[in-house]
Amino acid sequence: MARHPLGAAEFSSFYLLQHGSGSGGAAGGGASGPWWSYSCHGGGSGAISVGAGELELPAAGAGAGAAAARDDERRARRQASNRESARRARARRRGQLDVLSSRVAELRAANARLAVELNRVAAARARAAREGARLREEARALRERLDAAEAQRAAARGKETGDEEAGTPTGTN
């Protein structure tokens, strides 16, 4: 096996599994010190084992094909996941678009109803304004007639009182 010159620091994606002593004793014990094994996500084949401060790597040809296959499999799973996520996003957008389209249709129908109602109210207001103007004119004409009638009655009463005063003797001395 080939030895890695930089040590275990370069293998940050690997996690550490403690196996116990080299003689199969309790974990962390033994004359030669603890044995550690680095493996990628629990894979047993191609594990990198370190003993007495050195890191041993598997042969380049044996694990390279498996690593490439794992990478391809991960890439395929990620692409499938992305496709599914995009499909869900498109479906969600279609749903939102359907909701918004129906809301637009509802608002346009409400707008048309309100426009009809506005036209009806505006026509009623115009009729009321014309009727108000006609009634004000009629009231003005009736006030003028009433004032003229009162003036005639006052003039007639003044004439009657003036005739009576003219016919009555004023006092003799």
Backbone as a chain_set.jsonl record, in Angstrom:
{"seq": "MARHPLGAAEFSSFYLLQHGSGSGGAAGGGASGPWWSYSCHGGGSGAISVGAGELELPAAGAGAGAAAARDDERRARRQASNRESARRARARRRGQLDVLSSRVAELRAANARLAVELNRVAAARARAAREGARLREEARALRERLDAAEAQRAAARGKETGDEEAGTPTGTN", "coords": {"N": [[0.829, -1.185, 0.0], [0.347, 2.329, -0.61], [1.841, 5.137, 0.973], [0.531, 8.086, 2.468], [1.905, 11.278, 2.28], [1.132, 13.599, 3.696], [-0.386, 12.922, 5.857], [-3.274, 12.33, 7.996], [-4.721, 14.714, 7.991], [-5.548, 15.646, 5.544], [-7.772, 14.212, 4.93], [-10.484, 15.085, 5.555], [-13.146, 14.495, 5.035], [-13.507, 11.979, 5.835], [-14.401, 9.802, 8.497], [-13.585, 8.935, 11.839], [-12.952, 5.795, 13.125], [-12.657, 3.878, 15.938], [-10.926, 0.941, 16.549], [-9.883, -0.621, 18.559], [-7.329, -2.499, 20.36], [-4.413, -3.882, 18.721], [-4.167, -6.555, 19.304], [-6.686, -7.459, 19.618], [-7.827, -6.776, 22.004], [-9.275, -4.706, 24.603], [-10.783, -1.542, 23.708], [-8.613, 1.036, 22.787], [-6.481, 0.062, 24.243], [-3.466, -1.901, 24.69], [-0.167, -2.907, 23.72], [1.074, -1.784, 21.523], [-0.281, 0.564, 21.197], [-3.29, 2.562, 20.451], [-5.421, 1.565, 17.751], [-6.521, 3.012, 14.809], [-9.033, 3.568, 12.36], [-9.778, 4.938, 9.274], [-12.61, 5.528, 7.392], [-14.744, 5.923, 4.578], [-17.911, 6.81, 5.05], [-18.558, 4.395, 6.374], [-17.685, 2.297, 4.758], [-16.17, -0.815, 4.249], [-14.288, -1.964, 2.517], [-11.343, -0.786, 1.059], [-10.613, 0.764, 3.185], [-8.74, 3.082, 5.058], [-6.089, 2.541, 7.004], [-4.421, 3.363, 10.024], [-1.541, 2.972, 11.789], [0.593, 3.234, 14.499], [1.253, 5.931, 13.941], [1.389, 6.284, 11.152], [-0.039, 6.623, 7.878], [-1.793, 4.576, 5.756], [-2.589, 4.12, 2.399], [-5.024, 2.748, 0.103], [-4.259, 0.816, -2.834], [-3.923, 2.617, -5.899], [-5.305, 1.773, -8.237], [-7.284, -0.109, -7.447], [-9.312, 1.083, -5.757], [-10.051, 3.293, -7.222], [-11.809, 2.886, -9.388], [-14.09, 2.083, -7.991], [-14.543, 4.348, -6.453], [-15.058, 6.208, -8.457], [-17.379, 5.068, -9.449], [-19.025, 5.374, -7.21], [-19.094, 8.163, -7.1], [-20.324, 8.704, -9.548], [-22.777, 7.483, -9.065], [-23.695, 9.038, -6.913], [-23.847, 11.503, -8.23], [-25.818, 10.907, -10.131], [-27.972, 10.386, -8.401], [-28.22, 12.922, -7.245], [-28.834, 14.466, -9.514], [-31.29, 13.276, -10.206], [-32.721, 13.943, -7.915], [-32.648, 16.723, -8.142], [-34.074, 17.018, -10.544], [-36.587, 16.091, -9.71], [-37.142, 17.949, -7.714], [-37.249, 20.278, -9.285], [-39.446, 19.57, -10.864], [-41.464, 19.555, -8.901], [-41.354, 22.246, -8.163], [-42.13, 23.458, -10.57], [-44.752, 22.458, -10.734], [-45.811, 23.607, -8.439], [-45.577, 26.318, -9.146], [-47.303, 26.29, -11.367], [-49.713, 25.749, -10.047], [-49.895, 28.049, -8.425], [-50.085, 29.936, -10.463], [-52.525, 29.167, -11.596], [-54.235, 29.746, -9.439], [-53.832, 32.516, -9.269], [-54.728, 33.254, -11.818], [-57.45, 32.565, -11.696], [-58.154, 34.328, -9.699], [-57.729, 36.75, -11.012], [-59.744, 36.565, -12.958], [-61.995, 36.599, -11.268], [-61.698, 39.165, -10.136], [-61.888, 40.759, -12.417], [-64.54, 40.25, -13.183], [-65.844, 41.272, -10.914], [-65.033, 43.912, -11.185], [-66.346, 44.608, -13.554], [-69.006, 44.352, -12.686], [-69.017, 46.379, -10.743], [-68.534, 48.603, -12.366], [-70.897, 48.691, -13.858], [-72.695, 49.16, -11.768], [-71.698, 51.633, -10.878], [-72.251, 53.233, -13.139], [-75.03, 53.067, -13.05], [-75.591, 54.322, -10.591], [-74.476, 56.843, -11.092], [-76.146, 57.734, -13.155], [-78.564, 57.819, -11.739], [-77.898, 59.788, -9.883], [-77.559, 61.973, -11.59], [-80.17, 62.195, -12.536], [-81.422, 62.84, -10.092], [-80.153, 65.275, -9.553], [-81.078, 66.826, -11.695], [-83.812, 66.764, -11.091], [-83.727, 68.038, -8.604], [-82.851, 70.589, -9.385], [-85.023, 71.324, -10.996], [-87.057, 71.362, -9.057], [-86.085, 73.384, -7.356], [-86.276, 75.573, -9.086], [-89.016, 75.595, -9.5], [-89.855, 76.138, -6.859], [-88.75, 78.691, -6.567], [-90.286, 80.098, -8.489], [-92.832, 79.774, -7.349], [-92.475, 81.176, -4.937], [-92.111, 83.732, -5.957], [-94.668, 84.155, -7.082], [-96.191, 83.996, -4.728], [-95.131, 86.151, -3.302], [-95.957, 88.201, -5.039], [-98.741, 87.888, -4.861], [-99.143, 88.451, -2.143], [-98.274, 91.093, -2.159], [-100.237, 92.245, -3.764], [-102.493, 91.799, -2.164], [-101.806, 93.339, 0.061], [-101.736, 95.818, -1.118], [-104.37, 96.033, -1.848], [-105.637, 96.024, 0.636], [-104.537, 98.315, 1.679], [-105.662, 100.167, 0.033], [-108.334, 99.913, 0.713], [-108.293, 100.716, 3.381], [-107.394, 103.273, 3.004], [-109.533, 104.484, 1.635], [-111.526, 104.439, 3.497], [-110.494, 106.143, 5.403], [-110.452, 108.488, 3.995], [-113.158, 109.004, 3.619], [-114.193, 109.559, 6.095], [-115.115, 112.02, 8.4], [-112.818, 114.332, 9.724], [-112.463, 115.679, 12.462], [-114.4, 118.511, 13.806], [-114.202, 121.838, 14.587]], "CA": [[0.0, 0.0, 0.0], [1.092, 3.582, -0.68], [1.721, 5.96, 2.179], [0.217, 9.489, 2.177], [2.932, 12.061, 2.959], [0.595, 14.689, 4.511], [-1.065, 12.397, 7.025], [-4.725, 12.242, 8.019], [-5.363, 16.022, 7.939], [-6.13, 15.848, 4.227], [-8.954, 13.368, 4.772], [-11.489, 15.655, 6.441], [-14.461, 13.935, 4.775], [-13.552, 10.65, 6.434], [-14.598, 9.862, 9.946], [-12.662, 8.108, 12.578], [-13.513, 4.657, 13.843], [-11.648, 3.266, 16.783], [-11.12, -0.502, 16.502], [-9.339, -1.308, 19.729], [-5.902, -2.827, 20.272], [-4.028, -4.775, 17.642], [-4.28, -7.948, 19.714], [-8.092, -7.785, 19.792], [-8.189, -6.485, 23.376], [-10.22, -3.609, 24.83], [-10.538, -0.365, 22.886], [-7.665, 1.997, 23.304], [-5.398, -0.552, 25.017], [-2.523, -2.684, 23.897], [1.225, -2.491, 23.836], [1.472, -0.958, 20.383], [-1.09, 1.784, 21.181], [-4.607, 2.399, 19.833], [-5.512, 1.435, 16.305], [-7.589, 3.839, 14.253], [-9.313, 3.283, 10.957], [-10.556, 5.958, 8.581], [-13.341, 4.985, 6.26], [-15.722, 6.848, 4.01], [-19.304, 6.411, 5.278], [-18.687, 3.03, 6.852], [-17.28, 1.284, 3.774], [-15.097, -1.64, 4.777], [-13.228, -2.157, 1.53], [-10.659, 0.457, 0.743], [-10.425, 1.555, 4.393], [-7.389, 3.567, 5.25], [-5.768, 2.254, 8.398], [-3.24, 4.051, 10.516], [-0.982, 2.342, 12.977], [1.87, 3.776, 14.979], [1.521, 7.247, 13.385], [1.53, 6.366, 9.704], [-1.284, 6.474, 7.136], [-1.624, 3.719, 4.588], [-3.635, 4.307, 1.403], [-5.182, 1.599, -0.771], [-3.636, 0.953, -4.148], [-4.667, 3.577, -6.703], [-6.163, 1.131, -9.226], [-8.38, -0.889, -6.868], [-10.397, 1.912, -5.242], [-10.381, 4.39, -8.129], [-13.025, 2.54, -10.134], [-15.206, 2.09, -7.039], [-14.792, 5.744, -6.089], [-15.707, 6.834, -9.607], [-18.747, 4.548, -9.506], [-19.781, 6.041, -6.138], [-19.303, 9.55, -7.524], [-21.35, 8.683, -10.602], [-24.062, 7.159, -8.43], [-24.11, 10.241, -6.176], [-24.221, 12.512, -9.226], [-27.103, 10.491, -10.704], [-29.006, 10.624, -7.383], [-28.389, 14.365, -7.119], [-29.556, 14.925, -10.701], [-32.683, 12.829, -10.076], [-33.322, 14.77, -6.868], [-32.839, 18.06, -8.719], [-35.19, 16.941, -11.495], [-37.831, 15.985, -8.929], [-37.349, 19.253, -7.079], [-37.678, 21.197, -10.352], [-40.811, 19.184, -11.227], [-42.344, 20.055, -7.839], [-41.372, 23.714, -8.261], [-42.986, 23.807, -11.717], [-46.14, 22.161, -10.359], [-46.219, 24.639, -7.479], [-45.779, 27.547, -9.922], [-48.552, 26.134, -12.145], [-50.809, 25.907, -9.093], [-49.98, 29.465, -8.079], [-50.572, 30.636, -11.644], [-53.959, 28.872, -11.69], [-54.919, 30.523, -8.395], [-53.799, 33.924, -9.661], [-55.586, 33.428, -12.994], [-58.846, 32.578, -11.253], [-58.343, 35.58, -8.955], [-57.849, 37.802, -12.03], [-61.081, 36.441, -13.531], [-62.942, 37.087, -10.259], [-61.567, 40.616, -10.01], [-62.434, 41.396, -13.629], [-66.0, 40.164, -13.087], [-66.245, 42.244, -9.891], [-64.815, 45.233, -11.77], [-67.443, 44.856, -14.502], [-70.219, 44.606, -11.881], [-68.888, 47.702, -10.127], [-68.684, 49.619, -13.419], [-72.337, 48.786, -14.134], [-73.299, 49.814, -10.597], [-71.282, 53.032, -10.91], [-73.038, 53.895, -14.178], [-76.413, 53.179, -12.572], [-75.626, 55.351, -9.545], [-74.205, 58.134, -11.726], [-77.379, 58.131, -13.857], [-79.541, 58.179, -10.705], [-77.481, 61.073, -9.337], [-77.857, 62.994, -12.597], [-81.638, 62.403, -12.49], [-81.726, 63.541, -8.848], [-79.676, 66.651, -9.702], [-82.042, 67.513, -12.577], [-85.062, 66.92, -10.335], [-83.472, 69.077, -7.603], [-82.827, 71.883, -10.081], [-86.406, 71.623, -11.396], [-87.806, 71.717, -7.855], [-85.635, 74.704, -6.908], [-86.866, 76.563, -10.011], [-90.466, 75.644, -9.189], [-89.988, 76.827, -5.574], [-88.497, 80.116, -6.817], [-91.456, 80.645, -9.19], [-93.936, 79.836, -6.381], [-92.196, 82.29, -4.016], [-92.414, 84.975, -6.683], [-96.14, 84.271, -7.157], [-96.673, 84.277, -3.384], [-94.776, 87.539, -2.999], [-96.82, 89.059, -5.858], [-100.087, 87.804, -4.303], [-99.137, 89.204, -0.893], [-98.179, 92.517, -2.503], [-101.561, 92.661, -4.238], [-103.407, 91.836, -1.029], [-101.427, 94.495, 0.874], [-102.153, 97.007, -1.864], [-105.835, 96.09, -1.787], [-105.976, 96.43, 2.003], [-104.134, 99.716, 1.802], [-106.65, 100.945, -0.693], [-109.557, 99.907, 1.514], [-108.076, 101.569, 4.537], [-107.244, 104.644, 2.519], [-110.865, 104.962, 1.285], [-112.258, 104.661, 4.749], [-109.951, 107.348, 6.047], [-110.814, 109.634, 3.177], [-114.588, 109.259, 3.764], [-114.557, 109.878, 7.472], [-114.764, 113.408, 8.746], [-111.744, 114.46, 10.686], [-112.964, 116.449, 13.605], [-114.8, 119.904, 13.543], [-113.996, 122.796, 15.62]], "C": [[0.874, 1.25, 0.0], [0.845, 4.386, 0.585], [1.482, 7.413, 1.759], [1.179, 10.37, 2.948], [2.367, 13.131, 3.898], [-0.119, 14.198, 5.753], [-2.577, 12.509, 6.897], [-5.42, 13.583, 7.884], [-6.039, 16.269, 6.604], [-7.444, 15.1, 4.046], [-10.071, 13.834, 5.691], [-12.881, 15.076, 6.198], [-14.614, 12.542, 5.363], [-13.818, 10.785, 7.919], [-13.83, 8.741, 10.607], [-13.405, 7.0, 13.311], [-12.405, 4.028, 14.678], [-11.942, 1.775, 16.843], [-10.65, -1.218, 17.749], [-7.877, -1.641, 19.501], [-5.647, -3.813, 19.144], [-4.196, -6.232, 18.014], [-5.724, -8.363, 19.941], [-8.584, -7.52, 21.191], [-9.187, -5.343, 23.453], [-9.821, -2.405, 23.986], [-9.564, 0.56, 23.573], [-6.514, 1.37, 24.057], [-4.419, -1.244, 24.105], [-1.139, -2.09, 23.976], [1.61, -1.563, 22.706], [0.653, 0.324, 20.297], [-2.41, 1.56, 20.475], [-4.502, 2.283, 18.32], [-6.701, 2.232, 15.839], [-7.787, 3.464, 12.809], [-10.152, 4.412, 10.4], [-11.314, 5.277, 7.461], [-14.384, 5.991, 5.816], [-17.107, 6.248, 4.179], [-19.435, 4.926, 5.578], [-18.273, 1.968, 5.876], [-16.096, 0.5, 4.297], [-13.977, -1.815, 3.786], [-12.611, -0.818, 1.211], [-10.469, 1.329, 1.964], [-8.964, 1.929, 4.535], [-7.067, 3.34, 6.717], [-4.468, 2.925, 8.769], [-2.777, 3.312, 11.75], [0.357, 2.942, 13.271], [2.247, 5.049, 14.235], [1.701, 7.308, 11.896], [0.197, 6.061, 9.038], [-1.026, 5.644, 5.912], [-2.827, 3.903, 3.672], [-3.786, 3.04, 0.581], [-4.509, 1.861, -2.101], [-4.518, 1.802, -5.035], [-5.633, 2.903, -7.66], [-7.379, 0.463, -8.627], [-9.556, -0.012, -6.454], [-10.847, 2.996, -6.202], [-11.657, 4.103, -8.91], [-14.251, 2.569, -9.236], [-15.559, 3.523, -6.647], [-15.493, 6.469, -7.231], [-17.151, 6.365, -9.722], [-19.603, 5.195, -8.426], [-20.08, 7.483, -6.514], [-20.385, 9.628, -8.596], [-22.728, 8.412, -10.015], [-24.589, 8.363, -7.657], [-24.584, 11.325, -7.124], [-25.586, 12.178, -9.825], [-28.232, 10.722, -9.701], [-29.283, 12.109, -7.227], [-29.163, 14.932, -8.306], [-31.025, 14.524, -10.637], [-33.405, 13.661, -9.03], [-33.597, 16.177, -7.388], [-33.99, 18.077, -9.713], [-36.521, 16.905, -10.762], [-38.156, 17.312, -8.249], [-37.843, 20.28, -8.1], [-39.113, 20.879, -10.785], [-41.803, 19.705, -10.186], [-42.466, 21.572, -7.896], [-42.249, 24.162, -9.431], [-44.449, 23.571, -11.397], [-46.656, 23.217, -9.387], [-46.475, 25.959, -8.207], [-47.042, 27.485, -10.753], [-49.762, 26.33, -11.244], [-51.001, 27.362, -8.709], [-50.519, 30.281, -9.241], [-52.068, 30.399, -11.828], [-54.748, 29.685, -10.672], [-54.971, 31.993, -8.793], [-54.686, 34.193, -10.871], [-57.054, 33.464, -12.594], [-59.136, 33.85, -10.466], [-58.503, 36.746, -9.925], [-59.244, 37.765, -12.638], [-62.136, 36.956, -12.554], [-62.906, 38.605, -10.157], [-62.108, 41.344, -11.237], [-63.956, 41.365, -13.619], [-66.521, 41.178, -12.064], [-66.099, 43.663, -10.425], [-65.938, 45.586, -12.74], [-68.748, 45.148, -13.749], [-70.175, 45.995, -11.257], [-69.034, 48.822, -11.157], [-70.155, 49.808, -13.763], [-73.039, 49.52, -12.993], [-72.946, 51.295, -10.555], [-72.082, 53.808, -11.953], [-74.482, 54.094, -13.731], [-76.533, 54.289, -11.525], [-75.387, 56.737, -10.141], [-75.449, 58.635, -12.472], [-78.446, 58.559, -12.849], [-79.187, 59.535, -10.094], [-77.792, 62.209, -10.309], [-79.356, 63.281, -12.621], [-82.028, 63.194, -11.242], [-81.293, 65.005, -8.935], [-80.626, 67.447, -10.593], [-83.356, 67.773, -11.847], [-84.899, 68.008, -9.274], [-83.474, 70.46, -8.23], [-84.236, 72.289, -10.502], [-87.228, 72.063, -10.186], [-87.374, 73.076, -7.301], [-86.235, 75.806, -7.783], [-88.361, 76.716, -9.727], [-90.696, 76.379, -7.869], [-89.753, 78.324, -5.743], [-89.697, 80.775, -7.479], [-92.64, 80.77, -8.221], [-93.714, 80.95, -5.361], [-92.501, 83.621, -4.682], [-93.92, 85.185, -6.766], [-96.724, 84.633, -5.797], [-96.36, 85.719, -3.005], [-95.666, 88.502, -3.779], [-98.236, 89.066, -5.292], [-100.156, 88.579, -2.988], [-99.065, 90.696, -1.151], [-99.526, 93.037, -2.989], [-102.528, 92.776, -3.072], [-103.09, 93.045, -0.147], [-101.866, 95.785, 0.183], [-103.667, 97.162, -1.793], [-106.255, 96.525, -0.39], [-105.629, 97.905, 2.218], [-105.121, 100.623, 1.101], [-107.937, 101.032, 0.113], [-109.379, 100.798, 2.73], [-107.919, 103.017, 4.124], [-108.596, 105.239, 2.152], [-111.652, 105.255, 2.546], [-111.759, 105.911, 5.415], [-110.357, 108.581, 5.24], [-112.287, 109.979, 3.362], [-114.981, 109.692, 5.161], [-114.17, 111.342, 7.753], [-113.671, 113.438, 9.815], [-112.202, 115.314, 11.853], [-113.259, 117.917, 13.24], [-114.526, 120.755, 14.778], [-114.747, 124.023, 15.399]], "O": [[1.986, 1.247, 0.529], [-0.227, 4.317, 1.185], [2.12, 7.919, 0.836], [1.275, 10.234, 4.168], [3.066, 13.54, 4.825], [-0.43, 15.002, 6.632], [-3.096, 12.755, 5.809], [-6.633, 13.601, 7.675], [-7.008, 17.025, 6.534], [-8.159, 15.352, 3.076], [-10.556, 13.062, 6.518], [-13.73, 15.161, 7.086], [-15.712, 11.987, 5.389], [-13.478, 11.803, 8.522], [-13.482, 7.738, 9.985], [-14.371, 7.255, 14.029], [-11.341, 3.69, 14.161], [-13.066, 1.375, 17.148], [-11.024, -2.373, 17.951], [-7.255, -1.134, 18.568], [-6.561, -4.492, 18.675], [-4.354, -7.075, 17.131], [-5.986, -9.476, 20.399], [-9.663, -7.989, 21.553], [-9.87, -5.047, 22.474], [-8.661, -2.267, 23.596], [-9.668, 0.835, 24.768], [-5.62, 2.099, 24.487], [-4.538, -1.175, 22.882], [-0.97, -0.906, 24.266], [2.399, -0.641, 22.909], [0.881, 1.116, 19.383], [-2.64, 0.473, 19.944], [-3.597, 2.843, 17.7], [-7.781, 2.135, 16.421], [-6.843, 3.089, 12.113], [-11.147, 4.8, 11.011], [-10.732, 4.535, 6.671], [-14.845, 6.813, 6.607], [-17.44, 5.269, 3.512], [-20.348, 4.274, 5.073], [-18.5, 0.791, 6.154], [-15.114, 1.091, 4.746], [-12.81, -1.814, 4.178], [-13.319, 0.184, 1.108], [-10.191, 2.52, 1.825], [-8.072, 1.164, 4.168], [-7.729, 3.909, 7.585], [-3.545, 3.043, 7.963], [-3.567, 3.06, 12.659], [1.17, 3.136, 12.367], [3.42, 5.252, 13.92], [2.147, 8.342, 11.4], [-0.612, 5.312, 9.586], [-0.145, 5.96, 5.112], [-3.968, 3.847, 4.132], [-2.809, 2.321, 0.368], [-4.223, 3.007, -2.448], [-5.743, 1.723, -4.94], [-6.719, 3.439, -7.878], [-8.436, 0.468, -9.258], [-10.699, -0.339, -6.775], [-11.921, 3.569, -6.019], [-12.495, 4.989, -9.073], [-15.322, 3.016, -9.649], [-16.734, 3.868, -6.525], [-16.415, 7.252, -7.002], [-18.042, 7.149, -10.049], [-20.762, 5.531, -8.669], [-21.184, 7.974, -6.28], [-21.25, 10.503, -8.56], [-23.718, 9.027, -10.412], [-25.776, 8.68, -7.727], [-25.59, 11.989, -6.871], [-26.418, 13.067, -10.007], [-29.31, 11.188, -10.069], [-30.436, 12.519, -7.092], [-30.043, 15.775, -8.133], [-31.905, 15.319, -10.968], [-34.559, 14.044, -9.221], [-34.648, 16.755, -7.11], [-34.787, 19.015, -9.738], [-37.467, 17.598, -11.138], [-39.311, 17.739, -8.217], [-38.749, 21.061, -7.81], [-39.904, 21.787, -11.043], [-42.857, 20.232, -10.54], [-43.55, 22.121, -7.7], [-43.016, 25.118, -9.311], [-45.3, 24.388, -11.747], [-47.796, 23.668, -9.496], [-47.46, 26.644, -7.93], [-47.777, 28.468, -10.856], [-50.724, 26.996, -11.626], [-52.127, 27.858, -8.668], [-51.31, 31.203, -9.047], [-52.802, 31.323, -12.178], [-55.797, 30.246, -10.992], [-56.012, 32.64, -8.676], [-55.327, 35.24, -10.948], [-57.816, 34.293, -13.09], [-60.237, 34.395, -10.55], [-59.322, 37.636, -9.692], [-59.867, 38.811, -12.818], [-63.061, 37.664, -12.952], [-63.949, 39.256, -10.099], [-62.711, 42.411, -11.119], [-64.598, 42.343, -14.002], [-67.515, 41.861, -12.311], [-66.939, 44.52, -10.154], [-66.425, 46.717, -12.752], [-69.496, 46.056, -14.11], [-71.179, 46.707, -11.245], [-69.597, 49.874, -10.853], [-70.617, 50.936, -13.94], [-73.874, 50.394, -13.227], [-73.796, 52.125, -10.232], [-72.542, 54.917, -11.682], [-75.088, 55.134, -13.989], [-77.463, 55.095, -11.569], [-76.034, 57.703, -9.735], [-75.765, 59.823, -12.423], [-79.152, 59.542, -13.072], [-80.075, 60.341, -9.817], [-78.237, 63.281, -9.897], [-79.778, 64.434, -12.711], [-82.855, 64.103, -11.31], [-81.996, 65.884, -8.438], [-80.945, 68.598, -10.295], [-83.942, 68.85, -11.961], [-85.81, 68.808, -9.059], [-84.037, 71.399, -7.668], [-84.608, 73.457, -10.383], [-88.003, 73.016, -10.27], [-88.214, 73.84, -6.826], [-86.652, 76.848, -7.277], [-88.894, 77.825, -9.717], [-91.637, 77.165, -7.765], [-90.457, 79.137, -5.145], [-90.094, 81.875, -7.094], [-93.37, 81.761, -8.263], [-94.674, 81.607, -4.958], [-93.071, 84.523, -4.067], [-94.396, 86.298, -6.539], [-97.629, 85.461, -5.702], [-97.207, 86.425, -2.456], [-96.09, 89.521, -3.233], [-98.874, 90.117, -5.241], [-101.131, 89.29, -2.745], [-99.71, 91.483, -0.457], [-99.912, 94.157, -2.657], [-103.297, 93.733, -2.992], [-104.005, 93.708, 0.341], [-102.314, 96.727, 0.837], [-104.184, 98.275, -1.692], [-107.169, 97.34, -0.262], [-106.37, 98.637, 2.875], [-105.376, 101.738, 1.555], [-108.559, 102.092, 0.191], [-110.279, 101.571, 3.056], [-108.302, 103.909, 4.882], [-108.785, 106.439, 2.351], [-112.374, 106.249, 2.614], [-112.559, 106.676, 5.952], [-110.581, 109.638, 5.83], [-112.642, 111.154, 3.271], [-116.099, 110.176, 5.336], [-113.088, 111.815, 7.405], [-113.661, 112.6, 10.716], [-111.583, 116.135, 11.176], [-112.506, 118.525, 12.479], [-114.652, 120.282, 15.908], [-114.672, 124.947, 16.209]]}, "num_chains": 1, "name": "protein.A"}
